Structures are given as structure tokens and as C-alpha cells.
Amino acid sequence: MSDAAIDDIRYMIEALRLARRGTYTSQPNPRVGCVIVKDGVVVGEGFHARAGGPHAEVVALKQAGFRAYGATAYVTLEPCAHHGRTPPCASELVIAGLKRVVAATEDANPLVAGRGMKVLADAGIETRVGVLAEEARALNAGFLRRISGGLPWVRVKMAASLDGRSAMASGESRWITGPDARRDVQKWRAMSSAIISGIGTVLADDPALTVRPADWTDWQYGAVMPPWRVILDTDFRTPTTAKLFAEPGRIIIAGARAHMERQTALSDAGAEIWMLPLKNGRIEVRALLQKLAEAGANEVLVEAGATVAGAFAQAGLVDEFVFYLAPVLMGSEARPLLDWPLASMRDQRKLVITDTRMLGSDIRFIARPK
């Protein structure tokens, strides 16, 4: 591998590090980082912090100033070539007189993919695409899924005993896991556009479904945007006294059977009412995801009981499972992890474990459908 290729990787690693600083704040926009290098020296760097704010390239160009002329820019996503809330970054790079632009991956939107790099190439700027592309795509899995496929990235989080039980027969489930695992959940909540739960969980546990600063100390990436809280509630039974309404942030009650009195009460309490179709007597979860994507949700976290979690699994809509296993046994009468009846061994669903780690006395597995 040439020295130039090694430099491309080295500086793209730095650009990816910067992009991660927008992990909890950039949505619905992608997480993007940019590094500008001239004569082997970093002269500008930046990341996209919030929608409506300057893009990573603009921040880096401002820091570089006149030193950007003749330099190389490393950016984790193809520079935009269209007017949105801000001017197109590709044009800004041309005006600054960049000599070369290296992008990790193209824009996922099929209507604009490649246009940013074409603007640069047409201006005589040398371009390269594909440096650490897999890492860049992983960082923006939700954004890429939403833009290209119309659905957010779906992550299902579940806590269970070693015998695969998620709650006692009575519904009691606090607490299966220890404090380290519960703190870790705050990270997944913070990086999600929305948290989805069910009316059963609301009635049984009365959760707030918020990101709790007291339980999570990793604030190096800036203030977290409160995730939307979405409750699947077919008959609009969510009580207006639920903890959901005691915390700020967007609340969506997704139902299917009209009940004007309850809907009005929930609306008056501060919730948005979404009417969705039913499928086999349950809310059609694909329709919910499509509507969330249209609203700008990149990643959603399903934190619910066996019925709701099973609905997403049965529909083939789970991109990633986050399992927390505690060293306890809850017995055969306790509730299963997923409501997903499978008749034979050939019906089993295989998973690929992508990460395993200890969190206190609990084990966290991250797995994806094979």
C-alpha cells in the first residue's frame, strides 16, 4: 500500500472520529466529519452537530481559512450538491480551491448520489470515494436506510434471565439486570430518534422512556435530543396520568380503533394521535415505521414486552437485537422474551453475534438476523 493510500486511511479515521461527535445530536441529518489537510498538516476539522447548523465541511473550511487552497479534504459522506437549509457543500469546496476531496461513501439518496463528487470533478478537483466505506455506512445505518429504503433502522432491546424469561407471569420485570446494564441502555435511547413501546408496558411499568443524565455520564458528544416516545395502543388506553406526560418531548400514541373521548383527552395532555391500520388484530408495525421515517426518524429503539417485540420480529423488520442476559433464573411460568410461535426446528431464525461484553454481572449480546 502506498504512502498516499495510508494517509487517506489515517485522515479518514480522524474524520470518522469527528463524525461520531454528532451521534446523539445530528438527527435527522447524517453524522458527518471532515478533515482538511495541507502538506501533511491538519489545517481544519469539523463535524455536523445539528440539523440547520453548518455542515462538517463548512466548519472545517472556516477553521482552515486561506490554508484550504490546494489542500485535501477528507469527508465521511459525499458533500451535498443541493440547497437545503444550508448551501451545497460541494460548491463551498470548489470556491475554497481544494485540490483533492476523499469521501468515505456516496450519498444514499438515489436522486443525488454521485452529484456532489461530479460537481467537484467538473471543477477540476481530484476525487476518490470508498475509503473506510463500511465504517462510514455503519455510523449512519439509520440515515442510509431511511433515505434509500423508506424505513428507519430498527433496534430491539430486551432484558432476560438466563432461561430466556423477560417478566414474571404477573408482568413484574423490575429489575432483571443490574445498574451497569441499565446505564448502557441510556446510550441506545440517546442515539435513537424514537423509542417504541406498547400499552402493556405502560400499564404494567409506567415508564418515562427518557434519557436520564443521572444514569449516563458519557456527555462528551454534547446535549442529547430527547427521543420521541411512541406507544402502540390500539384502543387508546394510555392514561393521561402516565409518567410519559411528566417529561418534555414528543409523545405519539399510535392506535387503530377510534375512541374520540380518549383520543381528545390524550391530545389535550400533549400527545400526537396517529391512526394506523390493523393486521391480524394488531397495529401494522410496518405502517408505523414508514410514518416515522417520513417524520425524519433514522433509528428507533423498541423497548417493549414480548408481544410488541415479537410483532417486529415476525414482520422481519428488526435490523439489530440488543440482548441483556442476567445471571438469574425466573422459571417456566415466567413470560418469554418474544411472542413468536415457531412450529419446528426448520422455522428457527439464525442470528449473527456482532458484539459480546460484560456489564457488571450481566452479559450484553448484539446480534443481527443472518
GUMIGU-140302 format. One record per residue (C-alpha): residue number from 1; residue in one letter; chain; x, y, z. Coordinates in Angstrom, 1 decimal, m for minus. Each point is the difference from the previous one (the first is absolute). Layout:
NUM/A/A/X/Y/Z
...
***
This chain:
1/M/A/0.0/0.0/0.0
2/S/A/1.4/3.4/m1.0
3/D/A/0.7/2.8/2.5
4/A/A/m2.8/2.0/m1.6
5/A/A/m2.5/m2.8/0.6
6/I/A/1.1/m0.4/3.6
7/D/A/m0.5/3.8/0.5
8/D/A/m3.5/m0.2/m1.4
9/I/A/m0.9/m2.7/2.5
10/R/A/1.7/1.9/2.9
11/Y/A/m1.8/3.2/m0.7
12/M/A/m3.3/m1.7/m0.7
13/I/A/0.2/m1.7/3.4
14/E/A/0.3/3.5/1.5
15/A/A/m3.0/1.2/m2.0
16/L/A/m2.0/m3.0/1.3
17/R/A/1.0/0.9/3.5
18/L/A/m1.3/3.5/m0.5
19/A/A/m3.2/m1.3/m1.6
20/R/A/m0.8/m2.0/3.2
21/R/A/m0.2/3.2/1.9
22/G/A/m3.4/0.5/m1.6
23/T/A/m1.2/m3.4/1.0
24/Y/A/m2.7/1.3/2.3
25/T/A/m0.7/3.4/m1.5
26/S/A/0.0/0.0/m3.8
27/Q/A/m3.2/m1.8/m0.8
28/P/A/m1.9/0.0/m2.3
29/N/A/3.2/0.9/m1.9
30/P/A/2.9/m2.4/m0.3
31/R/A/3.1/0.0/2.2
32/V/A/2.8/1.5/m2.0
33/G/A/3.5/1.0/0.7
34/C/A/2.6/1.8/m2.1
35/V/A/3.8/0.5/0.2
36/I/A/1.9/2.4/m2.3
37/V/A/3.7/m0.8/m0.4
38/K/A/2.7/2.0/m1.7
39/D/A/3.6/m1.1/m0.3
40/G/A/m0.5/m2.7/2.6
41/V/A/m1.5/2.4/2.5
42/V/A/m3.6/0.1/1.2
43/V/A/m1.1/3.6/m0.6
44/G/A/m3.8/m0.4/0.5
45/E/A/m2.4/m2.4/1.5
46/G/A/m3.7/m0.1/0.8
47/F/A/m3.1/m2.1/0.5
48/H/A/m3.7/0.5/m0.5
49/A/A/m1.6/0.6/3.4
50/R/A/m3.7/0.9/m0.7
51/A/A/m2.5/0.1/m2.8
52/G/A/m0.1/3.6/m1.3
53/G/A/3.6/0.6/1.2
54/P/A/3.1/0.2/m2.2
55/H/A/1.1/m3.3/m1.6
56/A/A/3.3/m1.6/0.9
57/E/A/1.7/1.3/m3.2
58/V/A/m1.0/3.6/0.7
59/V/A/1.3/m0.2/3.6
60/A/A/3.3/m1.4/m1.2
61/L/A/0.3/2.6/m2.8
62/K/A/m0.6/2.8/2.5
63/Q/A/2.7/m1.3/2.2
64/A/A/2.5/m0.5/m2.9
65/G/A/m0.6/3.4/m1.5
66/F/A/2.4/0.8/m2.9
67/R/A/2.0/m3.1/0.8
68/A/A/m2.8/m2.1/m1.6
69/Y/A/1.3/1.1/m3.4
70/G/A/1.8/m3.0/m1.6
71/A/A/m0.8/m2.2/2.9
72/T/A/m1.7/m3.4/0.2
73/A/A/m3.4/m0.5/1.8
74/Y/A/m1.0/m3.3/1.6
75/V/A/m3.7/m0.3/0.6
76/T/A/m2.0/m3.0/1.2
77/L/A/m2.9/0.6/m2.3
78/E/A/m0.1/1.4/m3.6
79/P/A/m0.3/3.8/0.2
80/C/A/m3.6/1.1/m0.7
81/A/A/m0.7/1.7/m3.4
82/H/A/m3.5/1.4/0.7
83/H/A/m1.4/2.9/1.9
84/G/A/m1.7/m1.0/3.3
85/R/A/0.1/2.0/3.2
86/T/A/3.6/0.8/m0.9
87/P/A/1.8/0.6/m3.4
88/P/A/1.6/m3.1/m1.7
89/C/A/3.3/m1.0/1.5
90/A/A/1.4/m1.2/m3.4
91/S/A/m0.2/3.6/m1.3
92/E/A/1.7/1.3/3.2
93/L/A/2.9/m2.4/m0.5
94/V/A/0.4/1.2/m3.6
95/I/A/0.0/3.6/1.0
96/A/A/2.6/m0.7/2.7
97/G/A/2.4/m1.3/m2.7
98/L/A/0.4/m3.6/1.3
99/K/A/2.4/m2.1/m2.0
100/R/A/m1.5/m3.4/1.0
101/V/A/m3.0/m1.4/1.8
102/V/A/m0.2/m3.5/1.5
103/A/A/m3.5/m1.3/1.1
104/A/A/m0.6/m3.2/1.9
105/T/A/m3.3/m0.7/m1.7
106/E/A/m2.5/1.5/m2.5
107/D/A/m3.3/1.6/1.0
108/A/A/m2.6/m2.7/0.5
109/N/A/m2.8/2.0/m1.6
110/P/A/m0.3/m1.5/m3.5
111/L/A/m1.1/3.4/m1.3
112/V/A/3.2/1.7/1.0
113/A/A/2.6/m2.7/0.4
114/G/A/3.2/0.9/m1.9
115/R/A/m1.1/3.5/m0.8
116/G/A/2.2/1.6/2.7
117/M/A/3.1/m1.8/m1.3
118/K/A/m0.9/0.9/m3.6
119/V/A/m0.1/3.7/1.0
120/L/A/3.5/m0.3/1.4
121/A/A/1.3/m2.0/m2.9
122/D/A/m1.5/2.5/m2.5
123/A/A/1.9/2.7/1.8
124/G/A/3.3/m1.8/m0.5
125/I/A/0.3/m1.3/3.5
126/E/A/1.4/m3.5/0.4
127/T/A/m2.5/m2.3/1.7
128/R/A/0.0/m3.4/1.7
129/V/A/m2.9/m2.0/1.5
130/G/A/0.0/m3.1/2.1
131/V/A/2.7/0.5/2.8
132/L/A/m1.4/m1.8/3.1
133/A/A/m3.4/m0.1/m1.6
134/E/A/m1.2/m2.9/2.2
135/E/A/0.8/2.0/3.2
136/A/A/m1.7/3.1/m1.4
137/R/A/m3.1/m1.9/m0.9
138/A/A/m0.2/m1.6/3.4
139/L/A/0.1/3.4/1.6
140/N/A/m3.0/1.1/m2.0
141/A/A/m1.9/m3.3/m0.3
142/G/A/m3.3/1.7/0.9
143/F/A/0.4/3.0/m2.3
144/L/A/1.0/m2.2/m2.9
145/R/A/m2.9/m2.4/0.6
146/R/A/m2.5/2.8/0.2
147/I/A/1.2/1.9/m3.1
148/S/A/0.4/m3.0/m2.2
149/G/A/m2.7/m2.3/1.2
150/G/A/m2.6/2.1/1.8
151/L/A/0.3/m1.7/3.4
152/P/A/2.1/0.8/3.1
153/W/A/2.6/m2.3/1.5
154/V/A/m1.9/m2.2/2.6
155/R/A/1.8/m1.1/3.1
156/V/A/m1.8/m2.2/2.5
157/K/A/1.3/0.1/3.6
158/M/A/m1.0/m2.8/2.4
159/A/A/1.1/m1.0/3.5
160/A/A/m0.4/m3.7/1.0
161/S/A/1.0/m2.6/2.5
162/L/A/2.4/m2.8/m1.1
163/D/A/m3.1/m2.2/m0.6
164/G/A/m1.3/2.5/m2.5
165/R/A/m2.7/1.7/2.1
166/S/A/m0.9/3.7/m0.2
167/A/A/m2.5/0.3/2.8
168/M/A/m1.8/m2.0/2.7
169/A/A/m3.5/m1.3/m0.8
170/S/A/m1.5/3.0/1.8
171/G/A/1.9/2.4/m2.3
172/E/A/2.5/1.0/2.6
173/S/A/3.4/0.6/m1.6
174/R/A/2.0/2.6/2.1
175/W/A/2.8/m0.6/0.1
176/I/A/1.4/m3.0/m1.9
177/T/A/3.3/1.6/m0.8
178/G/A/2.4/2.1/2.2
179/P/A/0.9/3.7/0.0
180/D/A/2.8/m0.3/m2.6
181/A/A/m2.3/m1.5/m2.6
182/R/A/m2.7/2.6/0.7
183/R/A/2.5/2.8/m0.4
184/D/A/1.0/m1.5/m3.3
185/V/A/m3.6/0.1/m1.2
186/Q/A/0.2/3.8/0.3
187/K/A/2.5/0.1/m2.9
188/W/A/m2.4/m1.9/m2.3
189/R/A/m2.8/2.3/1.0
190/A/A/2.1/3.1/m0.6
191/M/A/1.0/m1.0/m3.5
192/S/A/m3.5/m0.8/m1.1
193/S/A/m2.5/2.3/m1.6
194/A/A/m2.9/m1.8/1.6
195/I/A/m0.6/m2.6/2.7
196/I/A/m2.9/m2.4/m0.7
197/S/A/m1.9/m1.7/2.8
198/G/A/m3.4/m1.6/0.5
199/I/A/m3.0/0.8/2.1
200/G/A/0.6/m3.2/2.0
201/T/A/3.4/1.4/1.1
202/V/A/m1.5/3.4/0.8
203/L/A/m2.8/m1.6/2.2
204/A/A/2.4/m2.4/1.7
205/D/A/3.1/2.1/0.6
206/D/A/m1.0/3.7/m0.7
207/P/A/3.4/0.8/m1.6
208/A/A/1.1/3.5/m0.9
209/L/A/2.1/m1.3/m2.9
210/T/A/2.4/2.9/0.2
211/V/A/3.7/0.4/0.0
212/R/A/1.1/0.4/3.6
213/P/A/3.2/2.1/0.5
214/A/A/0.3/m1.3/3.5
215/D/A/0.4/m3.5/m1.3
216/W/A/2.3/0.7/m2.9
217/T/A/3.1/2.1/0.2
218/D/A/1.3/m0.2/m3.6
219/W/A/m0.8/3.6/m0.9
220/Q/A/3.1/0.7/m2.1
221/Y/A/m2.1/0.2/m3.1
222/G/A/m2.2/2.9/1.1
223/A/A/m3.6/0.4/1.1
224/V/A/m2.3/m2.9/m1.0
225/M/A/m3.1/0.6/m2.1
226/P/A/m3.0/m1.5/1.9
227/P/A/m1.2/m3.1/m2.0
228/W/A/m3.6/m0.1/m1.0
229/R/A/m2.0/m2.4/2.2
230/V/A/m2.4/m2.1/m2.1
231/I/A/m2.6/m2.2/1.7
232/L/A/m1.8/m2.8/m1.9
233/D/A/m3.5/0.3/1.5
234/T/A/m2.7/m1.5/m2.2
235/D/A/m2.9/1.3/2.1
236/F/A/1.6/3.2/1.4
237/R/A/0.1/m1.3/3.6
238/T/A/3.1/2.0/1.0
239/P/A/m0.8/1.8/3.2
240/T/A/0.5/3.8/m0.1
241/T/A/1.7/m0.4/3.4
242/A/A/2.8/m2.2/m1.4
243/K/A/3.6/1.1/0.6
244/L/A/0.3/0.6/m3.7
245/F/A/m1.8/3.3/0.4
246/A/A/2.1/1.2/2.9
247/E/A/3.1/0.3/m2.2
248/P/A/0.6/2.4/m3.0
249/G/A/0.3/m1.3/m3.5
250/R/A/m2.2/m1.3/m2.8
251/I/A/m2.5/m2.7/0.9
252/I/A/m1.8/m2.0/m2.7
253/I/A/m2.9/m2.3/0.8
254/A/A/m0.5/m2.4/m2.9
255/G/A/m3.5/m1.6/0.0
256/A/A/m2.4/m1.7/m2.4
257/R/A/m3.5/0.1/1.4
258/A/A/m1.6/3.4/0.3
259/H/A/m1.0/1.1/3.5
260/M/A/m0.5/3.8/m0.1
261/E/A/m0.3/0.6/3.7
262/R/A/3.3/m1.8/0.8
263/Q/A/1.7/1.5/m3.0
264/T/A/m1.0/3.5/0.9
265/A/A/1.2/m0.5/3.6
266/L/A/3.4/m1.2/m1.2
267/S/A/0.3/2.8/m2.5
268/D/A/m0.8/2.5/2.7
269/A/A/2.7/m1.6/2.2
270/G/A/2.6/0.7/m2.7
271/A/A/0.0/m3.1/m2.2
272/E/A/m0.2/m0.3/m3.7
273/I/A/m2.6/m2.5/m1.2
274/W/A/0.9/m2.2/m3.0
275/M/A/m2.6/m2.3/m1.5
276/L/A/1.5/m3.1/m1.5
277/P/A/m1.4/m3.1/m1.7
278/L/A/m0.4/m3.4/1.7
279/K/A/1.5/m3.3/m1.2
280/N/A/m1.2/m3.2/1.7
281/G/A/m1.5/2.1/2.8
282/R/A/3.2/1.9/0.7
283/I/A/1.3/3.4/m1.1
284/E/A/1.9/m0.4/m3.3
285/V/A/3.5/0.7/1.1
286/R/A/1.4/0.6/m3.5
287/A/A/m2.5/2.8/m0.5
288/L/A/1.2/1.5/3.3
289/L/A/3.6/m0.2/m1.1
290/Q/A/m0.8/1.6/m3.3
291/K/A/m1.7/2.9/1.7
292/L/A/2.9/0.4/2.4
293/A/A/2.4/0.1/m2.9
294/E/A/m2.1/2.6/m1.8
295/A/A/0.3/2.1/3.2
296/G/A/3.8/m0.3/m0.1
297/A/A/0.8/m2.9/2.4
298/N/A/3.3/m1.6/m0.9
299/E/A/0.2/m2.6/2.8
300/V/A/m2.7/m1.3/2.3
301/L/A/0.4/m2.0/3.2
302/V/A/m2.7/m2.5/0.8
303/E/A/m0.2/m0.4/3.8
304/A/A/m3.1/m2.1/0.7
305/G/A/m1.4/m3.3/1.1
306/A/A/m0.1/m3.2/m1.8
307/T/A/m3.1/0.9/m2.1
308/V/A/1.3/3.2/m1.6
309/A/A/3.6/m1.3/m0.3
310/G/A/m1.4/m3.1/m1.6
311/A/A/m2.1/2.0/m2.5
312/F/A/3.1/1.7/m1.4
313/A/A/2.0/m3.3/m0.1
314/Q/A/m2.9/m1.9/m1.7
315/A/A/m0.3/2.8/m2.6
316/G/A/3.7/m0.3/m0.9
317/L/A/0.7/3.6/1.0
318/V/A/2.7/m0.4/2.6
319/D/A/3.4/1.1/m1.1
320/E/A/1.8/m0.5/3.3
321/F/A/m0.8/m1.7/3.3
322/V/A/1.6/1.2/3.3
323/F/A/m0.3/m2.7/2.6
324/Y/A/0.9/0.4/3.6
325/L/A/0.2/m3.3/1.9
326/A/A/0.1/m0.1/3.8
327/P/A/1.4/m2.9/2.0
328/V/A/m3.5/m0.9/1.4
329/L/A/m2.6/m2.6/m0.6
330/M/A/m3.7/1.0/m0.1
331/G/A/m1.7/m3.3/m0.6
332/S/A/m2.3/m1.6/m2.5
333/E/A/m3.0/2.1/1.0
334/A/A/1.7/3.3/m0.8
335/R/A/m0.7/1.7/m3.3
336/P/A/2.2/m0.7/m3.1
337/L/A/2.3/2.5/m1.6
338/L/A/m2.0/0.1/m3.3
339/D/A/m3.5/m0.8/m0.9
340/W/A/0.9/m1.9/m3.2
341/P/A/m1.4/m3.5/m0.4
342/L/A/2.2/m2.2/m2.1
343/A/A/m1.1/m3.5/m0.8
344/S/A/3.1/m1.9/m0.8
345/M/A/3.8/0.2/m0.1
346/R/A/0.0/1.0/m3.6
347/D/A/m2.0/3.1/1.0
348/Q/A/2.8/1.2/2.2
349/R/A/1.6/3.4/m0.7
350/K/A/3.7/0.2/0.0
351/L/A/1.9/3.0/1.3
352/V/A/3.5/1.3/m0.3
353/I/A/1.6/1.2/3.2
354/T/A/1.9/3.2/m0.8
355/D/A/1.0/1.0/3.6
356/T/A/0.2/m1.6/3.4
357/R/A/1.0/1.7/3.2
358/M/A/m0.4/m0.2/3.8
359/L/A/m1.8/2.9/1.7
360/G/A/0.4/m0.6/3.7
361/S/A/m1.4/m3.5/0.6
362/D/A/m2.1/0.1/m3.2
363/I/A/0.9/m1.0/m3.6
364/R/A/m1.0/2.2/m3.0
365/F/A/m0.3/m1.6/m3.4
366/I/A/m0.5/2.0/m3.1
367/A/A/m1.4/m2.2/m2.9
368/R/A/m1.4/0.5/m3.5
369/P/A/m2.2/m2.3/m2.0
370/K/A/2.2/m2.3/m2.2
***
